Amino acid sequence: MENIEVLKKWVEESENIVFFGGAGVSTESGIPDFRSVDGLYNQKYDYPPETILSHSFYKQRTEEFFRFYKDKMICTHAKPNQAHLKLAELERRGKLKAVITQNIDGLHQEAGSKTVLELHGSTLRNYCTNCRKGYGIDKILKAKEVPVCDVCGGVVKPDVVLYEEGLDQDILQKSLHFIREADVLIIGGTSLAVYPAAGLINGYEGNKLVVINKSATPMDKRADLLLQGSIGEILGKI
């Protein structure tokens, strides 16, 4: 409880907060983190999720990629939780400058956040790999096998960063700028195991680094404030 009070104080005193979040923010909305439950998928698929969600697998076994993607990566029933809603509220109050997320579900925007930097893209955006025509999520969901473009017949690919693909350099640079300028940096719901995204944290030079996570992270020792538990419950108290 003492740490919650410190977090409250820092939030009230700051007008330059940046939030960096990962899968733990989305799991509280019912979206599974496939890294923690690989065994479930091995019963149904011949390859581990990291293999299926790679660029080379997408190119070589496109039908199987989309079968897994539709089955496990799209979650249309999920709704924003306390964490998403609190962050949107802090932005409206002029305190939070940006949400930097590793998630691809669009829940931050649904909650009302405006400045959201999606490091790994979004399932809500899709595009033709041939003519670049954009499509919504229904294009993927309604396709029987591989979704194809209405205009040119090209494959419609989700606008998400697969393994073996590079992150958008513009989004990386903007994220780093926000982190460097932040007064308070809150890291939440991430094990900080995925690079290069996790490496962005090293750009923070302030003295109010907050880590909120259910399990230990490599940044715990460096944190100025450490809170272990549910990201939604903790943010809901500030």
Secondary structure, DSSP 4 states (H G I P E B T S, - for coil): -HHHHHHHHHHHH-S-EEEEE-HHHHHTTT---GGGGHHHHHTT-SS-HHHHTBHHHHHHSHHHHHHHIIIII--TT----HHHHHHHHHHHTT-EEEEEES--S-HHHHHT-S-EEETTEEEEEEEETTT--EE-HHHHHH-SSS-B-TTT-PBEEEEE--BTSPPPHHHHHHHHHHHHH-SEEEEES--S-STTGGGGGGG--SS-EEEEESS--TTTTT-SEEEES-HHHHHTT-
